[in-house]
Amino acid sequence: MTRSVQALAYARPSSLESSQVGPSLGLETSGGLTPRGAEAHPRFFAGFLSDPRIAARGLLAVADVAAARYYQRTLPASLDPVVTGNGDRLRFESFSGCCGVYARLDVLQDGLDGRETGHGTTNVDVNPPLREALSRITADDPLHLRVGPEEMAVTTLDGPVVEKKVPLPDRWLRGFAEAQVASARFDLRAELTAAQAVAFLRSLPRSPSSGRAAHGARWVVASGGSLRPTTRPVAGAVCLPGPERLVALQRVLRDATALRVYGPVADGAAAASAWEVVLPGMRLTLTLSPDSSRGFSGEGGVLEALATDDAAADAELVSVLLAWEPRIEPASLAEQSGLGVERVRAALTRLGTAGRVGYDLADAAYFHRELPYDADRAERHNPRLVAARRLVGEGAVSLDGARATVASGDRRYQVRESGSAFTCTCQWWADYRGRRGPCKHALAVRMVRRGATVAGGVR
């Protein structure tokens, strides 16, 4: 698995301390992007949390996921969460080390009591002493929150005194992007009251099942104001793969006001799903990959958006119009850019693959953020995309009406087009039948049909 080392530099460790205004939670930031460009230690917020105990538990839940591996648990995993300021809210995001669970805590305007939130994205330090201090917050006494360095210290910092070096696998980056694209295809499938949510979530296992029950997809369907298990994906059913992966939601259950469940239309195959706990002034969402042993990185939902040159140009145009909006309106972008709404949506999908936008299920809309990582790596190191471009560059694709032949190694594969769908005679298609995106042969054919060019062979 390809990986590099990500150096996160902080001015000081994040901490919970006493101050003139009472307890103060200082979350230190690393380098990131803002409307002013790249900054070493951006500052997003200084004010009070409306519900400090709930916010502390929500932050701990996000940190739980960042430090967890729900598959191959013996391997280490830890990466500081990402924080985005969107002007009216703060978003804290993380991704599990096994690439199968995405978590986000949205602290909305009602959950913040202070001046306007800043704009930008960076990592935020969450260290073991801070986790311990957050877990001790049991009252709702006023708690001051600072995200970024002290105002007076912004221009006087001599440099970082805390540095973390963590592995950053390409698979992790691709998974972070795929989770956003997958979420954009979800619809609301069920909404439970607080009592129903608590009863359902507390009935789930906290550790992986063993034996035959551990294999195959699990499904739940809304029934009588709750969720009941079903052995097959009936209409309205939601896949619940690896239910023990929802354990992080247990931290906030006592304060939940509702549980919303999102998923795609059930088609019989295991699918990703999202579980959103509604809290006073906040939302905590966990998005699960289709299986505990199957990370988001291999789902292939982003490949179509990455494969065409016109989508790349549209995405570049749309990206310059983004302004850290908490809710991106495609119609407005279409008017500003001169593109059609559908082309704008395709451009947003492509931007999602680079981590430049996320998707908020509650708003059913993308939001602007810039992950503090090399955005192009998710594209450069996607195995199927790289292989497809190599096939195009080698002239391996021969078109014949709705059919195409792709020479790969010493074999030739037949690709047939039917509307917007492709079939292929390769083993990948036989195994997944398009459920995990196109195979490299179909992707190469699509590139050729759309007139994609490959500069200098493989790029």
C-alpha positions as CSV (number, residue, x, y, z in Angstrom):
1,M,0.0,0.0,0.0
2,T,1.5,3.3,-1.1
3,R,1.9,5.8,1.7
4,S,3.9,8.9,2.7
5,V,4.5,10.6,6.0
6,Q,2.4,13.7,6.9
7,A,4.1,16.2,9.2
8,L,1.6,18.1,11.3
9,A,3.1,21.1,13.0
10,Y,1.4,22.8,15.9
11,A,2.4,25.9,17.9
12,R,1.6,24.0,21.1
13,P,-0.5,21.0,22.2
14,S,-4.3,21.5,22.4
15,S,-5.4,21.7,26.0
16,L,-8.2,22.4,28.4
17,E,-7.1,25.1,30.9
18,S,-8.4,27.6,33.4
19,S,-8.6,31.2,32.2
20,Q,-10.1,34.6,33.2
21,V,-13.4,33.6,31.5
22,G,-13.5,30.1,33.1
23,P,-12.5,26.8,31.5
24,S,-11.0,27.3,28.1
25,L,-10.6,24.6,25.4
26,G,-7.8,25.5,23.1
27,L,-7.7,23.5,19.8
28,E,-4.4,24.1,18.0
29,T,-4.3,24.1,14.2
30,S,-1.7,22.9,11.8
31,G,-1.1,24.3,8.3
32,G,-4.1,24.7,6.1
33,L,-5.9,26.8,3.5
34,T,-8.0,29.9,4.1
35,P,-9.4,32.7,1.9
36,R,-6.0,34.5,2.4
37,G,-4.1,31.5,1.1
38,A,-2.0,28.9,3.0
39,E,-1.4,29.7,6.7
40,A,0.8,27.9,9.2
41,H,-1.8,28.2,12.1
42,P,-5.2,29.5,10.9
43,R,-7.6,30.8,13.4
44,F,-11.3,29.9,13.0
45,F,-13.2,30.7,16.2
46,A,-13.1,32.2,19.6
47,G,-16.2,32.2,21.8
48,F,-18.3,29.9,23.9
49,L,-19.9,26.5,23.3
50,S,-23.7,26.5,23.9
51,D,-23.5,22.8,25.1
52,P,-19.9,22.1,26.2
53,R,-20.6,18.6,27.6
54,I,-22.3,17.5,24.3
55,A,-19.6,19.1,22.2
56,A,-16.9,17.4,24.2
57,R,-18.5,14.1,23.6
58,G,-19.0,14.7,20.0
59,L,-15.3,15.7,19.6
60,L,-14.3,12.5,21.4
61,A,-16.5,10.4,19.0
62,V,-14.7,12.0,16.0
63,A,-11.3,11.3,17.7
64,D,-12.4,7.7,18.4
65,V,-12.9,7.1,14.7
66,A,-9.6,8.7,13.8
67,A,-7.8,6.4,16.2
68,A,-9.7,3.2,15.3
69,R,-9.3,0.3,13.0
70,Y,-12.5,-1.7,12.7
71,Y,-10.8,-4.3,10.5
72,Q,-7.3,-5.8,11.2
73,R,-7.5,-4.1,14.6
74,T,-3.9,-5.0,15.7
75,L,-2.5,-2.4,13.3
76,P,-2.0,1.1,14.6
77,A,-4.1,4.0,13.4
78,S,-4.1,7.7,14.4
79,L,-4.6,10.9,12.5
80,D,-5.6,14.2,13.9
81,P,-9.1,15.3,12.8
82,V,-9.7,17.9,10.1
83,V,-11.6,21.1,11.0
84,T,-13.3,23.4,8.6
85,G,-14.7,26.8,9.3
86,N,-17.7,27.6,7.0
87,G,-18.7,31.0,8.3
88,D,-21.7,29.8,10.3
89,R,-20.4,26.5,11.7
90,L,-17.4,24.3,12.5
91,R,-17.0,20.9,11.0
92,F,-14.7,18.3,12.5
93,E,-14.0,15.3,10.3
94,S,-12.0,12.1,10.6
95,F,-11.6,8.8,8.9
96,S,-10.7,5.4,10.4
97,G,-7.4,3.7,9.8
98,C,-9.1,0.8,8.1
99,C,-10.7,3.2,5.5
100,G,-14.2,2.0,6.3
101,V,-15.7,4.7,8.6
102,Y,-16.1,8.4,8.0
103,A,-17.1,10.6,10.9
104,R,-18.1,14.3,11.1
105,L,-19.3,16.5,13.9
106,D,-21.1,19.7,12.7
107,V,-21.2,22.4,15.4
108,L,-23.9,24.6,14.0
109,Q,-24.6,28.3,14.6
110,D,-26.9,27.5,17.5
111,G,-24.1,25.5,19.1
112,L,-21.7,28.4,19.0
113,D,-21.8,31.6,21.0
114,G,-19.2,34.0,19.7
115,R,-18.2,36.1,16.7
116,E,-18.6,34.8,13.2
117,T,-16.7,31.7,12.4
118,G,-13.7,32.0,10.1
119,H,-13.2,30.2,6.8
120,G,-10.7,27.5,5.9
121,T,-9.6,23.9,6.6
122,T,-6.7,22.4,8.6
123,N,-5.9,19.6,11.0
124,V,-6.5,20.1,14.7
125,D,-4.4,18.6,17.5
126,V,-6.2,16.0,19.6
127,N,-3.7,14.4,22.0
128,P,-4.2,11.9,24.8
129,P,-4.2,14.4,27.7
130,L,-6.8,16.5,25.9
131,R,-9.0,13.4,25.4
132,E,-8.8,12.7,29.1
133,A,-9.7,16.3,29.9
134,L,-12.6,16.2,27.5
135,S,-14.0,13.0,29.1
136,R,-14.1,14.8,32.5
137,I,-16.4,17.5,31.3
138,T,-19.7,16.5,32.9
139,A,-21.4,19.8,33.6
140,D,-22.8,22.5,31.3
141,D,-20.8,25.3,32.8
142,P,-19.7,27.9,30.3
143,L,-16.7,26.7,28.2
144,H,-14.7,29.0,26.1
145,L,-13.5,27.5,22.8
146,R,-10.6,28.7,20.7
147,V,-9.8,27.1,17.4
148,G,-6.4,28.4,16.4
149,P,-3.7,30.4,18.2
150,E,-4.4,33.2,20.6
151,E,-5.2,36.5,18.8
152,M,-2.1,38.3,20.2
153,A,0.1,35.3,19.4
154,V,-0.8,35.0,15.7
155,T,1.9,37.3,14.5
156,T,4.5,36.5,17.1
157,L,4.8,32.7,16.8
158,D,8.5,31.8,16.2
159,G,7.6,28.4,14.8
160,P,6.1,25.1,15.8
161,V,7.1,23.5,19.0
162,V,5.0,20.3,18.5
163,E,5.3,18.1,15.4
164,K,3.6,14.9,14.6
165,K,4.7,12.6,11.8
166,V,2.0,10.1,10.8
167,P,1.6,7.7,7.9
168,L,-0.8,8.9,5.2
169,P,-1.8,6.0,2.9
170,D,-3.1,6.8,-0.6
171,R,-5.9,4.4,0.2
172,W,-6.9,6.6,3.1
173,L,-7.0,9.6,0.9
174,R,-9.1,7.9,-1.8
175,G,-11.5,6.6,0.9
176,F,-12.0,10.1,2.3
177,A,-13.0,11.3,-1.2
178,E,-15.1,8.2,-2.0
179,A,-17.2,8.6,1.1
180,Q,-18.4,12.1,0.0
181,V,-19.3,10.9,-3.5
182,A,-21.2,7.9,-2.0
183,S,-23.1,10.1,0.4
184,A,-24.3,12.3,-2.4
185,R,-26.4,9.4,-3.7
186,F,-28.1,8.7,-0.4
187,D,-31.7,9.6,0.6
188,L,-33.3,9.7,4.0
189,R,-34.7,6.3,4.8
190,A,-35.8,6.5,8.4
191,E,-36.0,9.0,11.3
192,L,-36.3,7.9,14.9
193,T,-37.2,9.8,18.0
194,A,-34.6,10.1,20.8
195,A,-36.1,7.2,22.8
196,Q,-36.3,5.0,19.7
197,A,-32.7,5.9,18.7
198,V,-31.3,5.1,22.1
199,A,-33.1,1.7,22.2
200,F,-32.0,0.8,18.7
201,L,-28.3,1.8,19.0
202,R,-27.9,0.3,22.5
203,S,-29.2,-3.0,21.1
204,L,-26.3,-3.2,18.6
205,P,-23.1,-5.2,19.3
206,R,-20.0,-3.3,20.4
207,S,-17.6,-5.9,19.0
208,P,-17.5,-7.9,15.8
209,S,-19.6,-11.0,15.5
210,S,-18.0,-14.3,14.9
211,G,-19.2,-17.3,13.0
212,R,-21.7,-17.4,10.2
213,A,-23.6,-14.3,11.5
214,A,-20.5,-12.2,10.8
215,H,-20.7,-12.8,7.0
216,G,-23.0,-11.2,4.5
217,A,-24.9,-7.9,4.5
218,R,-27.3,-7.0,7.3
219,W,-30.4,-4.9,6.6
220,V,-32.8,-2.8,8.6
221,V,-36.1,-1.3,7.6
222,A,-38.3,1.4,9.2
223,S,-41.2,-0.2,11.0
224,G,-43.6,1.2,13.7
225,G,-41.4,4.1,14.5
226,S,-38.3,2.0,14.9
227,L,-35.9,-0.1,12.8
228,R,-36.3,-3.9,12.6
229,P,-33.8,-6.3,11.0
230,T,-34.7,-8.0,7.7
231,T,-33.1,-10.9,5.9
232,R,-33.3,-9.2,2.5
233,P,-33.2,-5.7,1.1
234,V,-36.9,-4.9,0.8
235,A,-38.1,-1.5,-0.4
236,G,-36.8,1.2,1.9
237,A,-34.3,-1.0,3.6
238,V,-30.9,0.3,4.6
239,C,-27.7,-1.8,4.8
240,L,-26.1,-2.0,8.2
241,P,-22.7,-3.5,7.5
242,G,-20.6,-4.1,10.6
243,P,-23.0,-2.6,13.2
244,E,-20.3,-2.6,15.9
245,R,-18.8,0.3,13.9
246,L,-21.5,2.6,15.2
247,V,-20.1,2.3,18.7
248,A,-18.7,5.9,18.6
249,L,-22.3,7.2,18.6
250,Q,-22.7,5.8,22.1
251,R,-20.9,8.8,23.5
252,V,-23.7,11.2,22.6
253,L,-26.8,9.0,23.0
254,R,-28.0,10.6,26.2
255,D,-28.4,13.9,24.5
256,A,-29.7,12.7,21.1
257,T,-33.0,14.3,19.9
258,A,-33.3,12.1,16.8
259,L,-31.5,9.5,14.6
260,R,-31.6,9.9,10.8
261,V,-30.6,7.0,8.6
262,Y,-29.6,7.5,5.0
263,G,-28.8,5.1,2.2
264,P,-29.1,4.4,-1.6
265,V,-31.9,2.5,-3.2
266,A,-31.6,-1.2,-2.1
267,D,-30.6,-3.4,-5.1
268,G,-29.7,-6.6,-3.3
269,A,-26.0,-5.9,-2.9
270,A,-24.3,-4.7,0.2
271,A,-24.1,-0.9,0.3
272,A,-22.8,2.0,2.3
273,S,-25.0,3.9,4.7
274,A,-25.0,6.9,7.0
275,W,-26.2,7.3,10.6
276,E,-26.8,10.9,11.8
277,V,-27.5,11.6,15.5
278,V,-29.2,15.0,15.9
279,L,-28.0,16.9,19.0
280,P,-28.8,20.4,20.4
281,G,-27.0,22.8,18.0
282,M,-25.0,19.9,16.5
283,R,-25.0,16.8,14.3
284,L,-22.8,13.7,14.5
285,T,-22.7,11.5,11.4
286,L,-21.0,8.2,10.8
287,T,-20.8,6.8,7.3
288,L,-20.1,3.1,6.9
289,S,-18.5,1.3,4.0
290,P,-20.4,-1.7,2.5
291,D,-18.5,-4.2,4.7
292,S,-16.2,-4.0,7.7
293,S,-13.4,-5.6,5.6
294,R,-14.0,-3.3,2.6
295,G,-12.8,0.2,2.8
296,F,-14.3,3.1,0.8
297,S,-11.1,3.4,-1.3
298,G,-12.0,0.6,-3.7
299,E,-15.6,1.5,-4.3
300,G,-14.9,3.2,-7.7
301,G,-17.6,5.8,-7.4
302,V,-15.2,8.6,-8.3
303,L,-13.7,7.0,-11.4
304,E,-16.2,8.4,-13.9
305,A,-15.7,11.9,-12.6
306,L,-11.9,11.5,-12.9
307,A,-11.8,10.0,-16.4
308,T,-12.8,12.9,-18.6
309,D,-10.9,16.0,-19.6
310,D,-14.1,18.2,-19.9
311,A,-15.0,17.4,-16.3
312,A,-11.5,18.4,-15.2
313,A,-11.8,21.8,-17.0
314,D,-15.3,22.3,-15.5
315,A,-14.0,21.5,-12.0
316,E,-11.2,24.0,-12.3
317,L,-13.6,26.7,-13.3
318,V,-16.1,25.9,-10.6
319,S,-13.4,25.7,-7.9
320,V,-12.4,29.3,-8.4
321,L,-16.0,30.3,-7.6
322,L,-16.2,28.5,-4.3
323,A,-15.9,30.7,-1.2
324,W,-16.0,28.3,1.8
325,E,-19.8,28.1,1.6
326,P,-21.6,25.9,4.1
327,R,-24.1,25.0,1.4
328,I,-23.2,25.1,-2.3
329,E,-26.0,25.9,-4.7
330,P,-25.4,24.3,-8.1
331,A,-27.9,26.7,-9.8
332,S,-26.0,29.7,-8.5
333,L,-22.7,28.2,-9.7
334,A,-24.2,27.4,-13.1
335,E,-25.2,31.1,-13.5
336,Q,-21.8,32.3,-12.5
337,S,-19.8,29.9,-14.6
338,G,-22.0,29.7,-17.7
339,L,-22.2,25.9,-17.3
340,G,-25.3,23.9,-17.2
341,V,-26.5,22.6,-13.8
342,E,-25.7,19.0,-14.6
343,R,-22.1,20.0,-15.7
344,V,-21.8,21.8,-12.4
345,R,-22.9,18.8,-10.5
346,A,-20.4,16.6,-12.3
347,A,-17.7,19.2,-11.5
348,L,-18.6,19.1,-7.8
349,T,-18.3,15.3,-7.9
350,R,-14.9,15.6,-9.3
351,L,-13.9,18.2,-6.7
352,G,-15.2,15.8,-4.1
353,T,-12.7,13.2,-5.3
354,A,-9.9,15.7,-4.5
355,G,-11.2,16.5,-1.1
356,R,-12.2,20.0,-2.1
357,V,-15.8,19.7,-1.2
358,G,-17.7,17.5,1.3
359,Y,-21.3,16.4,1.4
360,D,-23.8,17.3,4.1
361,L,-26.7,14.8,4.1
362,A,-28.9,16.9,6.4
363,D,-28.7,19.8,3.9
364,A,-28.6,17.5,0.9
365,A,-25.8,19.8,-0.4
366,Y,-22.1,20.0,-0.9
367,F,-20.0,22.3,1.3
368,H,-16.6,23.8,0.5
369,R,-13.5,22.6,2.2
370,E,-9.9,21.9,1.2
371,L,-8.4,18.9,2.8
372,P,-4.9,19.7,4.0
373,Y,-3.3,17.0,1.9
374,D,-2.1,16.7,-1.7
375,A,-5.4,16.7,-3.5
376,D,-4.0,15.1,-6.7
377,R,-2.8,12.0,-5.0
378,A,-6.3,10.5,-4.9
379,E,-6.3,10.6,-8.7
380,R,-2.6,9.8,-9.4
381,H,-2.5,6.7,-7.3
382,N,-6.0,5.2,-8.2
383,P,-4.9,1.8,-9.6
384,R,-7.8,1.4,-12.0
385,L,-7.5,5.0,-13.3
386,V,-3.8,4.7,-13.8
387,A,-4.2,1.4,-15.6
388,A,-7.0,2.7,-17.8
389,R,-4.9,5.7,-18.8
390,R,-2.0,3.4,-19.6
391,L,-4.3,1.3,-21.9
392,V,-5.4,4.5,-23.7
393,G,-1.8,5.7,-24.0
394,E,-0.8,2.3,-25.5
395,G,-3.6,2.4,-28.1
396,A,-5.0,-0.8,-26.6
397,V,-8.7,0.2,-27.3
398,S,-10.3,-0.6,-30.6
399,L,-13.9,0.6,-31.1
400,D,-16.5,-1.2,-33.2
401,G,-19.9,0.5,-32.8
402,A,-21.3,-0.3,-29.4
403,R,-18.6,-2.8,-28.8
404,A,-14.9,-2.4,-28.1
405,T,-11.9,-4.6,-27.8
406,V,-9.2,-3.9,-25.2
407,A,-5.8,-5.6,-25.4
408,S,-4.3,-6.0,-21.9
409,G,-1.2,-8.2,-21.6
410,D,-1.7,-11.3,-23.7
411,R,-5.5,-11.2,-23.5
412,R,-8.2,-9.3,-25.2
413,Y,-11.4,-8.2,-23.4
414,Q,-14.7,-7.4,-25.0
415,V,-16.5,-4.3,-23.7
416,R,-20.1,-3.6,-24.7
417,E,-21.9,-0.3,-24.1
418,S,-25.6,-0.1,-23.3
419,G,-26.8,3.4,-22.7
420,S,-24.6,4.8,-20.0
421,A,-23.6,1.3,-18.7
422,F,-20.8,-1.0,-19.8
423,T,-20.2,-4.7,-19.5
424,C,-16.8,-6.5,-19.8
425,T,-15.6,-10.0,-20.1
426,C,-12.9,-9.5,-17.4
427,Q,-12.9,-11.1,-14.0
428,W,-13.5,-7.7,-12.2
429,W,-16.9,-7.4,-14.0
430,A,-17.7,-11.1,-13.3
431,D,-17.1,-10.5,-9.6
432,Y,-18.8,-7.1,-9.1
433,R,-20.9,-6.3,-12.2
434,G,-20.5,-2.6,-11.9
435,R,-21.3,-2.4,-8.2
436,R,-17.8,-1.1,-7.4
437,G,-17.4,1.2,-10.4
438,P,-16.1,0.4,-13.9
439,C,-13.2,-2.0,-14.5
440,K,-10.1,-0.6,-16.1
441,H,-11.1,-1.8,-19.5
442,A,-14.5,-0.1,-19.5
443,L,-12.9,3.0,-18.1
444,A,-10.4,3.1,-20.9
445,V,-13.2,2.6,-23.5
446,R,-15.1,5.5,-21.9
447,M,-12.0,7.7,-22.1
448,V,-11.6,7.0,-25.8
449,R,-15.3,7.5,-26.6
450,R,-15.2,10.8,-24.9
451,G,-12.1,11.9,-26.7
452,A,-9.9,11.9,-23.6
453,T,-6.2,12.5,-24.3
454,V,-3.2,11.3,-22.4
455,A,-0.3,13.6,-22.5
456,G,3.0,11.8,-22.7
457,G,1.5,8.3,-22.3
458,V,0.6,7.7,-18.7
459,R,-0.1,10.7,-16.5
